[in-house]
C-alpha cells in the first residue's frame, strides 16, 4: 500500500447545472482517488453523476454546468526535468486545459466512437493530429507513430486503414481507432466512458482485453464508467458506487462484490443477470432516483431503501470505514455502531457465495 503513487485526488466536488426549472445539484461532495497503474470503476444507474464527474476532470462540462466547490488535484512529472508537479484542474484556464490536460495528460474514450471521429477526415489524419498539436511532431514522425498505434490497438493492414474514413469501418474498428487517438500523446490517465456499450458481446470482450493489455504495457491509470457490473468484475481494482451525485460505497473489487454493505450496492448486484436463477423476472430496485433540482434531505436513497432508519429521512449519513479494512468505505447510517444489525438479502448472499466459489 505504501508504494502506491496517487495521480489524481478529487475532494468535496460539487457541480450544478442551470436549467429552466432550476439548479440541478448533479454532484454532491464527491471524493475520489486514482493511483498510478490502477483501474477504478465508477458504477451506478443512469443519471447518478458518473459521466459528469469525469467530464469535470477533463474540463469539458456543458456550458450550463458549474463547479460550485471542490478540488481536482492532478499529479505528473515534468517530461524534461523529472520534477513532480501538482495542479488543481478546477483552477486551470480553458487555454491551460487544452494545452496541458485534454488529450495530453488525460484522455477519454466515449461510448459512441462516431461522436469522437470526424466523418470528413481520414483515420490517419485524426490519429496524427493530436501529436502534431501537442508535441509539434513533423508529418513524417506523426505518420510513423500513428501506424504503430493502429498496430498496437489490433488494426490489421494499418497503412490502408490510415486512408479510410470512419464510415468505412465497423463499430469495433472505430472504437479501436478512438483508443489509438486517445493514446497518441502518451497520457497518464485514460477515462473510458461506457466504451463497449454500443458493441456486440464478442467485440466488447476484445475491446476490454485490449485496454487492459495497453494499460500493462504503458502503466496507465484507468477510470471506467459503467452501469455493467460484469464489465467491472473483469477490469477494476477498485470500485466506487455512485447514487444521486454522491459516492455511497467504495472498496476493492473483492470487497464490493463479496462483502457489499450499502443497500444500493445490494440492489445493483441483485439486478445482475444470472443464468442459474430460478426467478422468472430480473430483480429491479423499487422506486426512482430523486430529482436533484430539489434539496435532498437526509439520505438520497432512503425512499427506495426498505432498511431505511428514521435518521435517514433527516440527516445525510457520514462515511464509515468497514471494520478491519483501510479501503472499504460506506455512506450509510446502517454502519453506525448503534444501528440495528441488517444483513444483505439471503438470495444475494447465496449468489455471491457461489460467485466466490467459482472465482468469478
URBEL-V525587 format. One record per backbone hydrogen bond with DSSP energy under -1.0 kcal/mol. CO is the residue of the C=O (numbers start at 1). NH is the residue of the N-H. E is the energy in kcal/mol with one decimal. If there is no record, write none. Layout:
CO | NH | E
CO | NH | E
This chain:
1 | 4 | -1.5
5 | 36 | -3.1
7 | 75 | -2.6
8 | 34 | -2.3
9 | 73 | -2.7
10 | 32 | -2.0
11 | 71 | -2.0
13 | 30 | -2.1
14 | 68 | -2.1
14 | 69 | -1.3
15 | 27 | -2.1
16 | 66 | -2.4
17 | 24 | -3.0
19 | 22 | -1.1
22 | 19 | -1.5
24 | 17 | -2.1
24 | 26 | -1.7
27 | 15 | -1.6
30 | 13 | -2.2
32 | 10 | -3.2
34 | 7 | -3.0
34 | 8 | -1.8
35 | 38 | -1.9
38 | 222 | -2.3
39 | 237 | -2.7
39 | 238 | -1.9
40 | 224 | -2.9
41 | 240 | -3.1
42 | 226 | -2.1
43 | 242 | -3.5
45 | 48 | -1.7
48 | 245 | -2.3
49 | 53 | -1.9
50 | 54 | -1.5
51 | 55 | -2.5
52 | 56 | -1.8
53 | 57 | -1.3
54 | 58 | -1.7
55 | 60 | -2.9
62 | 65 | -2.4
64 | 18 | -2.5
66 | 16 | -2.5
69 | 14 | -2.5
71 | 11 | -2.2
72 | 89 | -3.1
73 | 9 | -2.6
74 | 87 | -2.2
76 | 85 | -3.5
78 | 82 | -2.0
83 | 78 | -2.8
85 | 76 | -2.2
87 | 74 | -3.1
88 | 91 | -1.4
89 | 92 | -1.3
93 | 97 | -2.6
94 | 98 | -2.3
95 | 99 | -2.2
96 | 100 | -3.4
97 | 101 | -1.2
97 | 102 | -2.4
101 | 105 | -1.6
101 | 106 | -2.5
105 | 188 | -1.9
105 | 189 | -2.1
106 | 103 | -2.6
107 | 191 | -3.1
109 | 193 | -2.9
112 | 115 | -2.0
113 | 116 | -1.3
113 | 117 | -1.8
118 | 121 | -1.6
122 | 126 | -1.8
123 | 127 | -2.0
124 | 128 | -2.3
125 | 129 | -2.2
128 | 132 | -1.9
129 | 133 | -2.3
130 | 134 | -3.0
131 | 135 | -1.7
131 | 137 | -1.3
138 | 142 | -2.8
139 | 143 | -2.5
140 | 144 | -2.1
141 | 145 | -2.5
142 | 146 | -2.5
143 | 147 | -2.2
144 | 148 | -2.0
145 | 149 | -2.4
146 | 150 | -2.4
147 | 151 | -2.0
148 | 152 | -2.4
149 | 153 | -2.1
150 | 155 | -3.0
151 | 154 | -1.5
157 | 161 | -1.9
158 | 162 | -1.8
160 | 163 | -1.2
161 | 164 | -1.1
162 | 124 | -2.5
164 | 123 | -2.8
165 | 168 | -2.2
166 | 169 | -1.9
170 | 174 | -2.5
171 | 175 | -2.1
172 | 176 | -1.6
173 | 177 | -2.2
174 | 178 | -2.3
175 | 179 | -1.9
176 | 180 | -2.3
177 | 181 | -2.5
178 | 182 | -2.4
179 | 183 | -1.8
183 | 186 | -2.1
188 | 221 | -2.4
189 | 107 | -2.6
190 | 223 | -2.3
191 | 109 | -3.3
192 | 194 | -1.0
192 | 225 | -2.9
194 | 197 | -1.1
196 | 199 | -1.6
200 | 204 | -2.7
201 | 205 | -2.1
202 | 206 | -1.5
203 | 207 | -2.5
204 | 208 | -2.5
205 | 209 | -2.3
206 | 210 | -2.4
207 | 211 | -2.4
208 | 212 | -2.1
209 | 213 | -2.5
210 | 214 | -2.5
211 | 215 | -2.3
212 | 216 | -2.1
213 | 217 | -2.2
214 | 218 | -2.5
215 | 219 | -1.3
215 | 220 | -1.3
221 | 190 | -2.7
222 | 40 | -2.5
223 | 192 | -3.4
224 | 42 | -3.1
225 | 194 | -2.4
228 | 232 | -1.6
229 | 233 | -2.2
231 | 235 | -1.7
232 | 236 | -2.4
237 | 253 | -2.0
238 | 41 | -2.3
239 | 251 | -1.9
240 | 43 | -2.6
241 | 248 | -2.6
241 | 249 | -1.2
243 | 246 | -1.3
245 | 28 | -3.6
246 | 243 | -3.1
248 | 331 | -3.1
249 | 241 | -3.4
250 | 329 | -2.8
251 | 239 | -3.1
252 | 256 | -2.3
253 | 257 | -2.2
254 | 258 | -2.6
255 | 259 | -1.3
262 | 266 | -2.2
263 | 267 | -1.9
264 | 268 | -2.3
265 | 269 | -2.5
266 | 270 | -2.3
267 | 271 | -1.5
269 | 272 | -1.0
274 | 277 | -1.2
291 | 294 | -1.5
292 | 25 | -2.2
299 | 302 | -1.7
301 | 304 | -1.7
302 | 305 | -1.4
305 | 308 | -1.7
310 | 313 | -1.3
311 | 314 | -1.4
311 | 315 | -3.0
312 | 299 | -3.1
320 | 330 | -2.8
322 | 325 | -2.2
328 | 322 | -2.8
329 | 250 | -2.5
330 | 320 | -3.1
332 | 335 | -1.8
333 | 336 | -1.6
336 | 339 | -1.7
345 | 349 | -2.3
346 | 350 | -2.5
347 | 351 | -1.8
348 | 352 | -2.8
349 | 353 | -2.4
350 | 354 | -2.1
351 | 355 | -2.4
352 | 356 | -2.5
353 | 357 | -2.2
354 | 358 | -2.2
355 | 360 | -2.5
